[in-house]
């Protein structure tokens, strides 16, 4: 049986996945995952990075020029889907993550999947202001994190007006 958080996540994604945008008679992609960095600060058992010999951390980052090219092409397509910053790295470890969000944010719905370790109220607010629409914070350390995460989003000014959400809070 699906819990309410999973159902809410499926409804959120279905808005973008189910709305098929056509381009010259062909369906256009509606969900783009971008891995902006090859760095992570954790070693989760379900991730290939658990073994650094198989999948080492590397200081490889998406360039802002490439982000600009992607944003321009999405704008040219009048893209109506979502872009998700995620991957096998922790996106917020990209050294220019705020700028990356500012480049991509105005062109589409922009989401972040993060372990939340680098977030603070100021960082959350700056990312929302730069164009981030939705946060998916993975609660790996346990449910005791939820009140702290909710407080952080409230302090960022995102709790009451729902200008951003934390998927972990939809339990």
N, C-alpha and C positions, 0 to 999 in steps of 0.2 A: 504494500500500500504506500502511495506517495504521500509525504508530509506536505504541509502547507507551503513551506519554503521552496520545495522542489516544484510544486504546482505553480507558484508565483514566478519562478525562474523560467519555466516552460512558457507561460503566458507572455512574459516579457520578450523572450526571443521569438515567439511565434509571430508577433507583430511585424518583425523585420523579415523573417524567413518566409512567412506565408504571403506577404505582399510581393508578388513577382513583378519586377521591373523589366520591361522588354527593351531591347536595343536591336534595331534592324531585324525584328522578327525572332530574335533569340532571347532566352531568359538571361538576365544579368545576375551575377553573384549578389548575395544579400548579406553575407556575414564574412568579414575578413578578420583573421587573427594575425597579428604582427608580433614577432618576438624582437623587441628593440635592443636587447642586450644578451650577452652570453655569460652574465655574472649572476650568481645567486648567493645569498648569505645563509642558506639552509641546505640540509641534506635529507630530504624527505624520502622515506622508504619506497614510495610509489613512483619516484622520479628517477630517470636515468642518471641524474647527478649524484645519486647516493654513492656511486663508485667513481671517484675522481680519476681513476685510471681509464675508465670507459668514457666518461663524459666530464672532462675537466672544466673548471671555470676559466674563461678566457676574456681578456679585455677587448671584446669585439662589440661594437655598438653601431646601430643604424645611424647613418649620417643625417644631419638636418637637411642636406640637399636632397637625399632620397625621400625623406618625409615630405619635402616641398613638392617633389615630382609626383608622389602618390596623391597628395592633396589636390594638386592642379588637375590630375587626370580624373579624380573623383568629382571635382567641380565641373569639368567638361562633360562628364556623364550625367550630371544632375543626380548623383548617387543618393539613393534613399535608404540605403541599408546601414549597417553598423560596422564600426571598426573596433576591435578589441585588442588592447595592448596586454599581452600575456606571454605564454611560452614556457620554455624550460629554464628561463632565467627570471629574476625578479625585476620587472620593468622599471621600478623606481630607482634601481641602481644605475640606470643610464645616466651618465654625467650631465646631460643636458635635457633631462626628462621634462622639465617645465616648458622649455622651448619646443620640444617635440609635441607636447600636448597643444600648445598654442598654434602650431602649424596645422595639425590635423583637426583640431576641435571644431573650427568654424565650418568645415566641409561636410560633416556627418555626425551621427550619434557616435560618441566616443566613450568607450568603456575601459575600465582597468580591472584586471585580475591581479591581486597582490596578496602577499602574506601579511601586509600591514606593518611590518617592522619599522619601516622608515617614515610612517605617517605620524603626523601631529596635527592639532587643530589648524595651525598656520599653513602647513603643507596641504592639507585637505582644501582649505579655503583658496589657496593660490591655484591649485589644480582645477577647481570648479571655475574660478575666475578666468583661467586660461582656456576653458572649453570642455573639460571633462564632464560627462553627463551622468555616469554611473560607476559606482565602486563595487567590486565583488571582493570582499575581504575574507580570505580563507582563515578560519579559526582552527589552527593546527594544535595549539597548546591546550585547548579545552574550553568548555563553556564559561569558565571564570573570566575569559577575555571579553565576553559580550558586554557587560556593563561599562568596561573601560572604552570599548570601541564606540558604543552608543554615546557616551559622554564626550568623546573626542569629536564625533560628528556634530553633536549639539553645540559644543564650544566653537566649532567652525561655522556655526550659523546654518547648518544644514538639517537640523532635527525637525524644526517646526514647518518650514516652508517647502520641504521636500524637493529643494533644487538639486539635491543629490541624495543617494540612498546607499545603504550598506546592505548587501544581500544577506549577510550573516544575521542581521537584525530582524529578518522576516521569519522568525521561528514561531 
